[in-house]
Amino acid sequence: MGSGECQDIGRRAFLERAAWAVTVAAVGSGAASKAAPVQGKASLVGFAASKLEKIRVAVIGTGGRGGSAVHRLCHVPGVEVVALCELDENKAKHHQQALKKNGFREPQLFIGPEAYKKLCESGVCDLVHINTNWESHGMIARYSVECGIHTMVEVPGVRRIDDAWAIVEAAEKNRCHCMPLSNCCYDEDAMTMINAAHAGILGELVHGEGCYLHFTRNLRSQGFQDANRIFSSLEALRNHTGMCYCVHALGPISLAMNINRGDRLEHLVSMGNKGFGWEMYAQKKFGPKARVSQIRFEANDFNTTCVYTAQGKTILLRQCNDVPMPYTRFNSIYGFNGTIETRPLRVAVEKKFDAGAGNFLEGAELDAFRAKYGSPLWRKDAATAKRIGGHGGQDYFMDFRWAHCIRNGLPLDMNVYDLAAWSAIFELSEKSVRNRSQAQDIPDFMRGAWKTTKPDTAI
């Protein structure tokens, strides 16, 4: 795809909001909220950084998701991968040589446990793309934003609310972007749902649901390779409970329901089962007397979290970690005039007042709905996205969008306040589960600015 393609795709709100900035002085409500910003820190509502014709990107973490990101980013218009940051030098060199072999610039390497600090201080990049283990997301994102570098963070984002607050305040101070790499927000059906919701098809939205039921067979086999110890891939779950991976379920729903854009996540309650799966797997593989079989896991097999919003709406989130089942992910929103579900896309709309909506659209009607509310990105470049790859193309569109916005001086589809609010579910759902599903207040990271922030339009 040439650099000129898809450059006309954007949200009308981008152009409207890029022309003005809001300084927030309102004090957020709720016990978990902070006071107004420190003097000199302006809100990032509608924030658009200076245009960058070429975005120099450093990928931090090149295994798994990071490895695929390295090669995907090389095909995103306006992006140049200039550096790789890794603990494992051999892994970094493998990707470095692969890029060179394929005709791309040979990226500089930063190797070691604190190499990300040297990278962020080096001045070699405009943006970092963080793909490390969950525990380190907050630490690295916090440092890069404090250095004034645009920061893209793989989900589940940051795990501690203190890190979320620190990142929000640093981004406000240094005027830089920080966005969650929530690829599911760029799923074709999800984008259709979001666009239709913003167009008012369902009227006033009252409820949303998100489901991420993903049997992590690879995590089992990778985590339990030794009868005496578990591997690092499971450490993120061992001593944590609650909803540890909420963004795939929550992200599209939040965008559709205008969270942080007229409403906000206010409080939650969470419940999860005791967590049997990991221990049972170890016992069956190595026997009940093996050392690894004695390790206790706090992680839920299933978790259900209910979120209440400031405007009185509700969001239901469900997650499965380790029960064998087909991969299941969907989102649904419910409004005064009907409902929309995704994967597969199902739409039921009341065509006239008090007529009801007894059937989902089918055939030509559903096709017409897709054509009207589907994303221009998918209409114009689905083949390119699928060829370059990443979850059927949604990874490519995720990276394409932030790059397009930064190159053109536009606000991003998601911002640091989304990162903070969505990430807060991790710690607060854990507290709720540990306290007999006690309600937990969600901080107002926008300090009241959500009340006057305009809803987004189509993407």
RODO-2510 file (C-alpha; in nm, 4 decimals, decimal comma):
residues 459
     n   res          X          Y          Z
     1     m     0,0000     0,0000     0,0000
     2     g     0,1435     0,3363    -0,0961
     3     s     0,1839     0,6140     0,1582
     4     g    -0,0914     0,8127    -0,0071
     5     e    -0,3554     0,5456     0,0303
     6     c    -0,6180     0,5737     0,3034
     7     q    -0,4883     0,9189     0,3996
     8     d    -0,8373     1,0599     0,3614
     9     i    -0,9695     0,8281     0,6314
    10     g    -1,0229     0,9976     0,9629
    11     r    -1,2825     1,1012     1,2125
    12     r    -1,4590     1,4311     1,1612
    13     a    -1,4004     1,4958     1,5264
    14     f    -1,0262     1,4885     1,4679
    15     l    -1,0386     1,8085     1,2644
    16     e    -1,2826     1,9704     1,5023
    17     r    -1,0921     1,8808     1,8163
    18     a    -0,7409     1,9416     1,6839
    19     a    -0,8174     2,3126     1,6677
    20     w    -0,8758     2,3536     2,0370
    21     a    -0,7352     2,2313     2,3668
    22     v    -0,9049     2,2101     2,7025
    23     t    -0,7430     2,2881     3,0348
    24     v    -0,9174     2,0920     3,3055
    25     a    -0,9670     2,2387     3,6507
    26     a    -1,2618     2,0289     3,7626
    27     v    -1,2177     1,7928     4,0528
    28     g    -1,3169     1,4330     3,9745
    29     s    -1,5810     1,2629     4,1867
    30     g    -1,5401     0,9438     4,3873
    31     a    -1,3063     0,8328     4,6615
    32     a    -1,0495     0,7024     4,4133
    33     s    -1,0224     1,0293     4,2193
    34     k    -0,7358     1,2746     4,2319
    35     a    -0,7552     1,6503     4,2470
    36     a    -0,7235     1,8808     3,9486
    37     p    -0,4015     1,8658     3,7443
    38     v    -0,0898     2,0177     3,8910
    39     q    -0,0370     2,3712     3,7636
    40     g     0,1203     2,3631     3,4194
    41     k    -0,0285     2,0265     3,3204
    42     a    -0,3034     2,0644     3,0614
    43     s    -0,5538     1,7978     2,9670
    44     l    -0,4790     1,5827     2,6639
    45     v    -0,8411     1,5869     2,5503
    46     g    -0,8282     1,6369     2,1729
    47     f    -0,4483     1,6383     2,1862
    48     a    -0,2681     1,6297     1,8519
    49     a     0,1117     1,6313     1,8417
    50     s     0,3163     1,8044     1,5741
    51     k     0,3120     1,6250     1,2410
    52     l     0,5842     1,3707     1,1732
    53     e     0,6372     1,2815     0,8094
    54     k     0,8511     0,9840     0,9117
    55     i     0,7955     0,8121     1,2474
    56     r     1,1075     0,6506     1,3918
    57     v     0,9858     0,3505     1,5908
    58     a     1,1673     0,1375     1,8468
    59     v     1,0168    -0,2006     1,9332
    60     i     1,0730    -0,3020     2,2948
    61     g     1,0378    -0,6778     2,3335
    62     t     1,0780    -0,8872     2,0166
    63     g     0,9411    -1,2265     2,1217
    64     g     0,5905    -1,3427     2,0358
    65     r     0,3780    -1,0326     1,9794
    66     g     0,6876    -0,8174     1,9524
    67     g     0,8443    -1,0282     1,6813
    68     s     0,5366    -1,0040     1,4613
    69     a     0,5125    -0,6309     1,5339
    70     v     0,8690    -0,5710     1,4111
    71     h     0,7915    -0,7059     1,0660
    72     r     0,4374    -0,5678     1,0466
    73     l     0,5505    -0,2146     1,1280
    74     c     0,7930    -0,2157     0,8363
    75     h     0,4918    -0,2156     0,6029
    76     v     0,2995     0,0659     0,7727
    77     p     0,3204     0,3889     0,5673
    78     g     0,5444     0,6507     0,7276
    79     v     0,6981     0,4125     0,9828
    80     e     1,0644     0,3173     1,0044
    81     v     1,1823     0,0608     1,2604
    82     v     1,5063     0,2151     1,3830
    83     a     1,5763     0,0196     1,7032
    84     l     1,5062    -0,3082     1,8808
    85     c     1,5264    -0,3432     2,2585
    86     e     1,5615    -0,6902     2,4097
    87     l     1,6866    -0,8955     2,7022
    88     d     1,7978    -1,1707     2,4629
    89     e     2,0624    -1,0460     2,2202
    90     n     2,0286    -1,3471     1,9891
    91     k     1,6568    -1,2848     1,9506
    92     a     1,7147    -0,9196     1,8667
    93     k     1,9902    -1,0038     1,6189
    94     h     1,7622    -1,2529     1,4446
    95     h     1,5066    -0,9800     1,3718
    96     q     1,7776    -0,7272     1,2907
    97     q     1,9236    -0,9520     1,0224
    98     a     1,5814    -1,0467     0,8892
    99     l     1,4979    -0,6804     0,8312
   100     k     1,8313    -0,6199     0,6630
   101     k     1,7824    -0,9251     0,4405
   102     n     1,4414    -0,7974     0,3320
   103     g     1,5782    -0,4593     0,2301
   104     f     1,4836    -0,2558     0,5361
   105     r     1,7128    -0,0402     0,7461
   106     e     1,9204    -0,2377     0,9963
   107     p     1,7859    -0,1311     1,3365
   108     q     2,0117    -0,0390     1,6266
   109     l     2,0102    -0,2860     1,9177
   110     f     1,9645    -0,2074     2,2863
   111     i     2,0287    -0,5148     2,4992
   112     g     1,9813    -0,5777     2,8710
   113     p     1,7376    -0,5462     3,1639
   114     e     1,7501    -0,1649     3,1669
   115     a     1,8319    -0,1098     2,8011
   116     y     1,4912     0,0548     2,7567
   117     k     1,6194     0,3470     2,9637
   118     k     1,9197     0,3948     2,7405
   119     l     1,6923     0,3689     2,4371
   120     c     1,4498     0,6310     2,5673
   121     e     1,7360     0,8673     2,6506
   122     s     1,9195     0,8134     2,3199
   123     g     1,7038     1,0315     2,0951
   124     v     1,7015     0,7682     1,8198
   125     c     1,3226     0,7234     1,8133
   126     d     1,0003     0,9221     1,8146
   127     l     0,7838     0,6372     1,9412
   128     v     0,8221     0,3119     2,1327
   129     h     0,6085     0,0047     2,0701
   130     i     0,6050    -0,1996     2,3938
   131     n     0,5598    -0,5775     2,3631
   132     t     0,7269    -0,7066     2,6789
   133     n     0,5838    -0,9242     2,9574
   134     w     0,2803    -0,7903     3,1412
   135     e     0,4659    -0,7052     3,4601
   136     s     0,6998    -0,4642     3,2838
   137     h     0,4461    -0,2722     3,0729
   138     g     0,3852    -0,0053     3,3355
   139     m     0,7505     0,0395     3,4253
   140     i     0,8645     0,0848     3,0664
   141     a     0,5677     0,2954     2,9542
   142     r     0,6120     0,5235     3,2525
   143     y     0,9783     0,5807     3,1700
   144     s     0,9227     0,6428     2,7990
   145     v     0,6421     0,8915     2,8599
   146     e     0,8528     1,0688     3,1220
   147     c     1,1128     1,1050     2,8454
   148     g     0,8471     1,2657     2,6238
   149     i     0,8317     0,9788     2,3725
   150     h     0,5068     0,8716     2,2081
   151     t     0,4246     0,5333     2,3606
   152     m     0,2188     0,2403     2,2344
   153     v     0,1562    -0,0272     2,5002
   154     e     0,0448    -0,3831     2,4326
   155     v    -0,2560    -0,5025     2,6297
   156     p    -0,3449    -0,5618     2,9055
   157     g    -0,1764    -0,2236     2,9534
   158     v    -0,0446    -0,1331     3,2969
   159     r    -0,1265    -0,3439     3,6031
   160     r    -0,1095    -0,0877     3,8832
   161     i    -0,3198     0,2226     3,9286
   162     d    -0,0183     0,4137     4,0590
   163     d     0,1538     0,3531     3,7244
   164     a    -0,1595     0,4597     3,5379
   165     w    -0,1726     0,7894     3,7281
   166     a     0,1993     0,8475     3,6754
   167     i     0,1669     0,7872     3,3015
   168     v    -0,1346     1,0188     3,2722
   169     e     0,0449     1,2997     3,4541
   170     a     0,3702     1,2507     3,2605
   171     a     0,1886     1,2469     2,9266
   172     e     0,0032     1,5669     3,0201
   173     k     0,3266     1,7325     3,1289
   174     n     0,5352     1,6236     2,8295
   175     r     0,2550     1,6512     2,5678
   176     c     0,2984     1,3068     2,4171
   177     h     0,0674     1,0250     2,3140
   178     c     0,0246     0,7043     2,5120
   179     m    -0,2195     0,4525     2,3655
   180     p    -0,3173     0,0926     2,4401
   181     l    -0,2495    -0,1424     2,1482
   182     s    -0,6050    -0,2718     2,1567
   183     n    -0,6226    -0,4568     1,8273
   184     c    -0,9757    -0,5861     1,8916
   185     c    -1,1047    -0,2298     1,8552
   186     y    -1,0061    -0,2659     1,4871
   187     d    -1,1945    -0,5892     1,4293
   188     e    -1,4208    -0,5373     1,1274
   189     d    -1,7437    -0,6168     1,3126
   190     a    -1,6387    -0,4122     1,6156
   191     m    -1,5734    -0,1069     1,4000
   192     t    -1,9150    -0,1481     1,2383
   193     m    -2,0725    -0,1667     1,5839
   194     i    -1,8880     0,1440     1,7043
   195     n    -1,9773     0,3456     1,3945
   196     a    -2,3441     0,2458     1,4094
   197     a    -2,3611     0,3344     1,7787
   198     h    -2,2105     0,6768     1,7124
   199     a    -2,4588     0,7308     1,4296
   200     g    -2,7413     0,6862     1,6825
   201     i    -2,8950     0,3773     1,5240
   202     l    -2,9663     0,2206     1,8641
   203     g    -3,0722     0,5437     2,0300
   204     e    -2,9582     0,5864     2,3897
   205     l    -2,7266     0,3004     2,4840
   206     v    -2,8015     0,1402     2,8194
   207     h    -2,5802    -0,1696     2,8462
   208     g    -2,2792    -0,3384     2,6907
   209     e    -2,1194    -0,6823     2,7157
   210     g    -1,7756    -0,8089     2,6307
   211     c    -1,6521    -1,1671     2,6343
   212     y    -1,2987    -1,3061     2,5989
   213     l    -1,2949    -1,6835     2,6492
   214     h    -0,9543    -1,8007     2,5349
   215     f    -0,8142    -2,1401     2,6246
   216     t    -0,4405    -2,0712     2,6563
   217     r    -0,3085    -2,4158     2,5662
   218     n     0,0302    -2,2729     2,4714
   219     l     0,0553    -2,1061     2,8108
   220     r    -0,0021    -2,4419     2,9754
   221     s     0,2606    -2,6243     2,7715
   222     q     0,5133    -2,3408     2,7942
   223     g     0,4531    -2,2757     3,1614
   224     f     0,4748    -2,6365     3,2751
   225     q     0,7876    -2,7747     3,1121
   226     d     0,9652    -2,8720     3,4322
   227     a     0,8462    -3,0771     3,7280
   228     n     1,0258    -2,8465     3,9710
   229     r     0,9343    -2,4973     3,8603
   230     i     0,6953    -2,2942     3,6461
   231     f     0,8289    -2,0710     3,3736
   232     s     0,7987    -1,6939     3,3558
   233     s     0,4977    -1,7073     3,1244
   234     l     0,2841    -1,8108     3,4221
   235     e     0,4252    -1,5723     3,6800
   236     a     0,1841    -1,3027     3,5627
   237     l    -0,1038    -1,5233     3,6794
   238     r     0,0327    -1,7084     3,9790
   239     n    -0,0272    -1,4452     4,2472
   240     h    -0,3021    -1,2467     4,0786
   241     t    -0,6744    -1,2927     4,0485
   242     g    -0,9627    -1,0921     3,9053
   243     m    -0,9919    -0,9943     3,5404
   244     c    -0,6303    -0,9910     3,4278
   245     y    -0,6945    -0,9411     3,0551
   246     c    -0,9977    -0,7201     3,0115
   247     v    -0,9153    -0,4912     2,7192
   248     h    -1,0334    -0,7178     2,4362
   249     a    -1,3737    -0,7341     2,6021
   250     l    -1,3888    -0,3760     2,7282
   251     g    -1,2200    -0,1685     2,4566
   252     p    -1,4773    -0,1850     2,1743
   253     i    -1,7642    -0,1480     2,4233
   254     s    -1,6040     0,1610     2,5775
   255     l    -1,5610     0,3258     2,2379
   256     a    -1,9181     0,2420     2,1355
   257     m    -2,0626     0,3710     2,4644
   258     n    -1,8509     0,6896     2,4614
   259     i    -1,6601     0,6115     2,7789
   260     n    -1,4313     0,9085     2,8562
   261     r    -1,6357     1,1024     2,6010
   262     g    -1,9462     1,2016     2,7967
   263     d    -1,9405     0,9128     3,0438
   264     r    -1,6833     0,7263     3,2492
   265     l    -1,6282     0,3974     3,4305
   266     e    -1,7326     0,4684     3,7904
   267     h    -1,7154     0,1483     3,9965
   268     l    -1,7054    -0,2288     3,9572
   269     v    -1,7776    -0,5570     4,1288
   270     s    -1,5964    -0,8773     4,0344
   271     m    -1,6322    -1,2467     4,1055
   272     g    -1,4123    -1,5383     4,0016
   273     n    -1,3982    -1,9058     4,0836
   274     k    -1,1239    -2,0492     4,3051
   275     g    -0,8978    -2,1308     4,0125
   276     f    -0,8463    -2,5029     3,9621
   277     g    -0,7133    -2,5395     3,6077
   278     w    -0,3411    -2,4729     3,6420
   279     e    -0,2963    -2,6905     3,9501
   280     m    -0,4951    -2,9771     3,8006
   281     y    -0,2890    -2,9616     3,4812
   282     a     0,0397    -2,9791     3,6730
   283     q    -0,0812    -3,2728     3,8814
   284     k    -0,1973    -3,4646     3,5773
   285     k     0,1240    -3,3990     3,3824
   286     f     0,3829    -3,4529     3,6573
   287     g     0,1910    -3,6325     3,9322
   288     p     0,0551    -3,4938     4,2608
   289     k     0,3867    -3,5190     4,4458
   290     a     0,5927    -3,3111     4,2003
   291     r     0,7158    -2,9781     4,3300
   292     v     0,5358    -2,7869     4,0565
   293     s     0,2108    -2,9582     4,1546
   294     q     0,2309    -2,7975     4,4968
   295     i     0,2309    -2,4433     4,3563
   296     r    -0,0955    -2,2665     4,4249
   297     f    -0,2449    -2,0315     4,1676
   298     e    -0,4702    -1,7461     4,2683
   299     a    -0,5808    -1,6807     3,9096
   300     n    -0,9478    -1,7446     3,8346
   301     d    -1,0385    -1,9964     3,5666
   302     f    -1,3453    -1,7827     3,4988
   303     n    -1,4042    -1,4227     3,5992
   304     t    -1,7111    -1,2031     3,5676
   305     t    -1,6837    -0,8293     3,6269
   306     c    -1,9699    -0,5792     3,6230
   307     v    -1,8943    -0,2099     3,5689
   308     y    -2,1273     0,0800     3,6460
   309     t    -2,0808     0,4121     3,4666
   310     a    -2,1274     0,7677     3,5872
   311     q    -2,4329     0,8031     3,3608
   312     g    -2,5970     0,4921     3,5057
   313     k    -2,5087     0,2464     3,2258
   314     t    -2,3778    -0,1061     3,2879
   315     i    -2,1061    -0,3169     3,1260
   316     l    -2,0678    -0,6922     3,1783
   317     l    -1,7250    -0,8495     3,1144
   318     r    -1,6436    -1,2199     3,1081
   319     q    -1,3052    -1,3913     3,0821
   320     c    -1,1843    -1,7510     3,0728
   321     n    -0,8183    -1,8451     3,1138
   322     d    -0,7644    -2,2179     3,1027
   323     v    -1,0727    -2,4297     3,0358
   324     p    -1,0581    -2,6127     2,6986
   325     m    -1,3059    -2,4528     2,4612
   326     p    -1,3109    -2,2876     2,1180
   327     y    -1,1783    -1,9317     2,1044
   328     t    -1,4758    -1,7093     2,1808
   329     r    -1,4714    -1,3305     2,1663
   330     f    -1,7639    -1,1009     2,1116
   331     n    -1,9054    -0,7635     2,2047
   332     s    -2,2643    -0,6473     2,2210
   333     i    -2,4383    -0,3191     2,2923
   334     y    -2,7996    -0,2578     2,3821
   335     g    -2,9954     0,0611     2,3276
   336     f    -3,3457     0,2027     2,3364
   337     n    -3,3948     0,1174     1,9678
   338     g    -3,2250    -0,2226     1,9429
   339     t    -2,9049    -0,4203     1,9785
   340     i    -2,5851    -0,5045     1,7907
   341     e    -2,3662    -0,8089     1,8486
   342     t    -2,0330    -0,8992     1,6897
   343     r    -1,8566    -1,2178     1,5797
   344     p    -2,0812    -1,2825     1,3975
   345     l    -2,2385    -0,9453     1,3318
   346     r    -2,6060    -0,9499     1,4320
   347     v    -2,8295    -0,6439     1,4241
   348     a    -3,1840    -0,6020     1,5507
   349     v    -3,3392    -0,2562     1,5290
   350     e    -3,6892    -0,1314     1,6020
   351     k    -3,7903     0,0192     1,2684
   352     k    -4,0716     0,2287     1,4132
   353     f    -4,1684     0,3226     1,7654
   354     d    -4,3165     0,0435     1,9755
   355     a    -4,2926    -0,2085     1,6903
   356     g    -4,0326    -0,4278     1,8602
   357     a    -3,7342    -0,5934     1,6960
   358     g    -3,8243    -0,9593     1,6754
   359     n    -3,5651    -1,0668     1,4197
   360     f    -3,2027    -0,9985     1,3387
   361     l    -3,1295    -0,8494     0,9980
   362     e    -3,0437    -1,1045     0,7327
   363     g    -2,9311    -1,1199     0,3710
   364     a    -2,9540    -0,7967     0,1758
   365     e    -3,0592    -0,5944     0,4810
   366     l    -2,7540    -0,7014     0,6808
   367     d    -2,5276    -0,6421     0,3789
   368     a    -2,6681    -0,2911     0,3423
   369     f    -2,6080    -0,2253     0,7118
   370     r    -2,2440    -0,3365     0,6786
   371     a    -2,1985    -0,1186     0,3725
   372     k    -2,3396     0,1873     0,5475
   373     y    -2,1686     0,1580     0,8867
   374     g    -1,8619    -0,0518     0,8134
   375     s    -1,5197     0,1085     0,8400
   376     p    -1,3720     0,2706     0,5270
   377     l    -1,0423     0,1083     0,6276
   378     w    -1,1817    -0,2398     0,5769
   379     r    -1,3648    -0,1423     0,2581
   380     k    -1,0547     0,0031     0,0964
   381     d    -0,7668    -0,2077     0,2232
   382     a    -0,8857    -0,5371     0,3700
   383     a    -0,6640    -0,7314     0,1293
   384     t    -0,3536    -0,5349     0,2330
   385     a    -0,4292    -0,5787     0,6028
   386     k    -0,4858    -0,9525     0,5700
   387     r    -0,1711    -0,9971     0,3618
   388     i     0,0499    -0,8168     0,6123
   389     g    -0,1279    -1,0001     0,8887
   390     g    -0,1977    -0,9918     1,2560
   391     h    -0,5286    -1,1447     1,3694
   392     g    -0,6825    -1,1299     1,0260
   393     g    -0,5672    -0,7750     0,9555
   394     q    -0,6831    -0,5937     1,2684
   395     d    -0,3241    -0,5634     1,4004
   396     y    -0,2215    -0,3880     1,0814
   397     f    -0,5110    -0,1418     1,0948
   398     m    -0,4355    -0,0718     1,4615
   399     d    -0,0812     0,0348     1,3735
   400     f    -0,1875     0,2038     1,0517
   401     r    -0,4309     0,4264     1,2417
   402     w    -0,1939     0,5640     1,5057
   403     a     0,0711     0,6172     1,2396
   404     h    -0,1752     0,7965     1,0117
   405     c    -0,2868     1,0224     1,2963
   406     i     0,0651     1,1103     1,4091
   407     r     0,1807     1,1764     1,0535
   408     n    -0,1126     1,4112     0,9983
   409     g    -0,1166     1,5837     1,3361
   410     l    -0,4487     1,4315     1,4478
   411     p    -0,5692     1,2945     1,7834
   412     l    -0,5475     0,9181     1,8178
   413     d    -0,8476     0,6835     1,8281
   414     m    -0,7549     0,5912     2,1870
   415     n    -0,5591     0,7965     2,4366
   416     v    -0,3808     0,7863     2,7705
   417     y    -0,7091     0,8205     2,9592
   418     d    -0,8434     0,5085     2,7871
   419     l    -0,5221     0,3249     2,8728
   420     a    -0,5528     0,4253     3,2381
   421     a    -0,9250     0,3540     3,2808
   422     w    -0,9162     0,0170     3,1048
   423     s    -0,6012    -0,0886     3,2883
   424     a    -0,7557    -0,0018     3,6257
   425     i    -0,9894    -0,3001     3,5872
   426     f    -0,6961    -0,5331     3,6553
   427     e    -0,6086    -0,4103     4,0046
   428     l    -0,9622    -0,3211     4,1112
   429     s    -1,1205    -0,6482     3,9990
   430     e    -0,8495    -0,8285     4,1932
   431     k    -0,9337    -0,6277     4,5065
   432     s    -1,3028    -0,6986     4,4560
   433     v    -1,2530    -1,0751     4,4198
   434     r    -1,0315    -1,0860     4,7284
   435     n    -1,2942    -0,8960     4,9278
   436     r    -1,6058    -1,1029     4,8580
   437     s    -1,6958    -0,9009     4,5456
   438     q    -1,6934    -0,5693     4,7290
   439     a    -1,7526    -0,2681     4,5035
   440     q    -1,4397    -0,0762     4,4014
   441     d    -1,4319     0,2861     4,2844
   442     i    -1,2571     0,3491     3,9536
   443     p    -1,0419     0,6651     3,9495
   444     d    -1,1510     0,9581     3,7377
   445     f    -0,8280     0,9866     3,5406
   446     m    -0,9751     1,2747     3,3403
   447     r    -1,0633     1,4706     3,6569
   448     g    -1,4066     1,5595     3,5231
   449     a    -1,3063     1,6440     3,1652
   450     w    -1,5098     1,3489     3,0352
   451     k    -1,8244     1,5529     3,1059
   452     t    -1,7485     1,7977     2,8245
   453     t    -1,5440     1,5780     2,5911
   454     k    -1,7264     1,5285     2,2624
   455     p    -1,8062     1,1756     2,1411
   456     d    -1,5986     1,0460     1,8532
   457     t    -1,7366     0,9857     1,5072
   458     a    -1,6651     0,7105     1,2569
   459     i    -1,3317     0,5367     1,2027
***
